[in-house]
Amino acid sequence: LHAFVTAPAPGGGATVVRCFIERTRSGAHALFPLYKLYADHEDGTGRLLLAARKVPAASPYYAISTAASDAAWNSTSEHYLGKLRAAPAAAAAPREYVLYDAGGRADDARRRALRRELAAVVFGGPARRFEVALPRARWRARGPDEGRDAEALDPGVATNVLDADSVYVAHARTSKYDPLSSCLVDFRARAAVASVKNFQLGRGLADDDAALPVVLQMGKVGKDCFNMDYTFPFSMLQAFAVCLARFDTGVPLATTR
């Protein structure tokens, strides 16, 4: 399961992986909602693949794992995959998030492999505009060994770099309709409720929205249910982390959340 959720989507962009996210924000999760991601099967059922919860700390972060138990949020758990951490916010500065894998810090006494940065999400300018930088993945259609060949990502360097060999950047597409009714963008029936959380990411130049092929989208379909679809070069872990960052921004543009 770890290999599946951390590998780029198969097919080099020809395959769209469909999932859905359930948000629980009542009871024990009233302060820190629980997010669970399921495979979206044609019969309407789903299999739990990923879960995430914000961990209160001096520098809070989202712990991401393949299980939703309390023990799974610990970095020593076999289910633990990594964390999404927001960079310290500064006045008038873009809001930034970085996804790390399960590796340890350079001073980690347990001598684990050093952690790597798997994605950077930057919110800036208009509230609904953001971009995502990933280590560039090279698709190889060679069967079981298909996977990612990528370098560590420095988000400070990656931001707005579109032609670097080692960095892939995707931009949020702008709704052509009422900004509070973003489900009216062509989500191909994968969004049913207007929400400021709805988004589509496209690859290409930021000023050419209409022509951007969609590589990741999230659309609200119920009070606490959201469809998530992604394709290459995103992995399921990276796509889920981008959605978590979108949930966390708390953009005060509408009563729907």
Phi, psi and omega in degrees: 000320179302315182296322182293314186281345180257352179271148176301153177304142183288164172092359178062027180109351181275346182245130175255125179265124183256131180220174169218152183246131173252133180249127177248119182226043176227166179060232181294346183252019182296319181276321182233095184303151175259131179245129179235132181250131182239151168292138182263099181276156183296334181275007177089356178268174179207156176248131179295125180244320181220154175216153181211148178209142178286130181258118179292129181199177177304324173234091186302153179207163173266122173272135183239133182213178177264009178219160183252018180276159181301321182293336185289344181279349180279137183295347178272353182288146177292343180271345186291133181247331182160193183218152173247118184239138175276136175291149179307128183283138176236151182303132176064010180263151177298148176278126185236143176231146178231133176263126177247150174278193187275007179293169182261171176287167180297332181261016182293120183292341182279357175058036175286167174300144181297140181289151179242153175271122185258341181193153172228135180240127184235120175259127180200164181070219177305147190303331184264005180265133174201166177220158184233134176245132179235152167299133185294129178260141179249114183282133178230112182279072183233030175079224189301334184271005178302133181186198187259136174237093191221157178257163177298148185254130172255102186298333179294331179269327188287330185305125178068010176266110186259343186243014179286141181294333187255004185230136176244130182239132176240146183242147175290132176282147180268134176295137177271003183242197175306125183299341178270000180237051187292351176290350179282347170297158184289087178267006178053051177066017181259005172223137183231351184230133176294131181202144176289349178277341179298138177202161170228136175252134178236152178266143181129201182279141185295336184266015180232054188307314189297332185265000185284123171294134183281127179250345178202135175215152174227130181225134182282135180234354179197180184306315181226037179227134184223133172280143176228123179236138180214162177218178179304138015263009182288143165267166178298321179298314180295317180297316179298319180297321177298318178296320177299318178298321179294319176298323189282341185293331177060046181293117185275065183251347182202168179282337177281143181229000000 
